[in-house]
Amino acid sequence: MHVVGELFDKQMAITLTNEMLAKGMAVQMSSVHSAQGEYFQILCGSDDEESVAQARDYFRVRMGLPGPPPEVDPEWEKLSALSMGPVTKFLLFFSIGIFLTRFKPELFKATLDLLFFNDPSREPFESLKAGEYWRLITPIFLHFNFFHILFNGMWIKELGKIIENEKGPVMFVFFVAVIAIFSNTLQYIASGPQFGGLSGLVYGLLGYLWVYGNLNESADFKLPKRDVTLMVGWYFLCLTGLIGPIANIAHGAGLAAGMLWALFPWHSGQLKERIKYVFLALFFSLGTYLIEIIKINFL
């Protein structure tokens, strides 16, 4: 017998026992005498763990007690055991360092002008034509409020260390460069130079881990489904414009690039699944671009 709950109120114990029996739970009531007086136990006679848990959950709810803590996702247990590599640390701490220049307005403005995709005072692409090629990547380090750096910092810490541990720092640097250049360039063409944030890269990491984990059963690490749902839901929320100006094209382009990266090396296995992800990547990149162009020019 498994103890479901204990009560000093006999009538309440009888009521709960009858309710649980009516719901098909294999329970019974028992009285216990102790130094503190008589109390009543509700016992479950089933050896099935799920049945016992169901009875205990019902008892907790009826008594207004908090439920059990949610089970830790085994995938996140594996991920949390990983340590940040040097590239992930650089991305995180360099971004934080740049953000802290906000407390010196003149320094922050000079930093923005130096790291934006193009100097706002120049003609389109003039900074790149002048040889300032770092601007293709450096917008990822710019953040404009505390929530912005907190959200991106948390995700780059968790997602970056996965790929860096699995693929190595050299490959991760290459991944960062490709995703950043692609997402930053599309965002600049659509909206101009005054944007920034690690979120395009974060979505690139998300897209890669999502597709790679689904296509490769032997993958060492897989992103939990609830986190994929959360990030994709956040993507669509940002796209609505309800939470203010967001670099949505960088989000969509980064997500698409990460998804496509995970498809290679290409082979004929899981052909339908791979084609599905190609079309999804096209939607997230071209679809987002078209939506944002319409919003910028017509709304």
Secondary structure, DSSP 8 states (H G I E B T S, - for coil): -EEEEEES-HHHHHHHHHHHHHTT--EEEEEEEETTEEEEEEEE----HHHHHHHHHHHHHHHT---------HHHHHHHT----HHHHHHHHHHHHHHHGGGSHHHHHHHHHHHSSS-TTS-TTHHHHTT-GGGGTGGGG---SHHHHHHHHHHHHHHHHHHHHHH-HHHHHHHHHHHHHHHHHHHHHHH-S----THHHHHHHHHHHHHHHHH-TT-S----HHHHHHHHHHHHHHHHTTT----HHHHHHHHHHHHHHHT-S--STTHHHHHHHHHHHHIIIIIHHHHHHHHHHH-
